[in-house]
Amino acid sequence: AQTVTQSQPEMSVQEAETVTLSCTYDTSESDYYLFWYKQPPSRQMILVIRQEAYKQQNATENRFSVNFQKAAKSFSLKISDSQLGDAAMYFCAYRSPDNYGQNFVFGPGTRLSVLP
Amino acid sequence: DTGVSQDPRHKITKRGQNVTFRCDPISEHNRLYWYRQTLGQGPEFLTYFQNEAQLEKSRLLSDRFSAERPKGSFSTLEIQRTEQGDSAMYLCASSLLVSGETQYFGPGTRLLVL
């Protein structure tokens, strides 16, 4: 079974600085999808960024980018120019290819604090 | 369409009672997922539907839990004979059937079993 590990339960960053959240996963599949979701306090989870494993190019969405290292099974999230609104729980998620079950596997999350 | 909605947002019940939650997905989405999330943890997959068919259930899902999606639109999750360990946030998500689809989450229903 696939597992997702986030080794940093909590992180903090100064406003306008850059922070990197770590995620590693375990799978025997070669094609899959990876996601970062953000869950602000008492608010619903929203997608931050996604990466297809067959793509070598790292995904980027405005201030958010990933460092996808397929061989190392690592998928870190970099947040540049951190803003107060970035404070939230961040979950890394893995999804199998379409023919191998449809459930997502989420990591335990990293709580990010942004300091003014 | 404003996204995935869930009702109720909060539910307090006594141990042994039955509870039912509702999820309304984004209208054109044909996949619907249920998750359970306990404090400080990531969501844990419970079950999912493609249209009205329930295609997968977690092995961890007790037989006290049942889910339906009768017309392929909204879904209900029922918990019978609730236990204190059922206290959690129950999340619903929907997606469109495409390769590697992105799930869109609702606000969740927070259940407290006394």
Interface residues (C-beta under 8 A of the other chain):
Chain A: V4 Y33 F35 Y37 R43 Q44 M45 I46 L47 R50 E52 F91 A93 R95 P97 D98 G101 Q102 N103 F104 V105 F106 G107 P108 G109
Chain B: V4 R31 Y33 G40 Q41 G42 P43 E44 F45 Y48 Q50 L55 E56 S58 L91 S99 G100 T102 Q103 Y104 F105 G106 P107 G108
